[in-house]
């Protein structure tokens, strides 16, 4: 249910497409925007908390493009979001153990 609601919101904001090729194009566009924002922050010599807040929306846009591309692979929306959340938590747990 939650995954379906998120996908519906994505559609309203321009992150849903008629075909997977358009999704891949959008992903490249969002990746370029993310890289540009990171480069801009790094050119200042550091990425602080405020800079991170500027970068975060660009990263989230990349995730939206990837999740919606999964739709074309017939991966159920709920599974997509649950799987992403689960893997992010696993990744963070691994990183915390290495600190």
Order of alpha helices (4+ residues) and beta strands (2+ residues): alpha-alpha-alpha-alpha
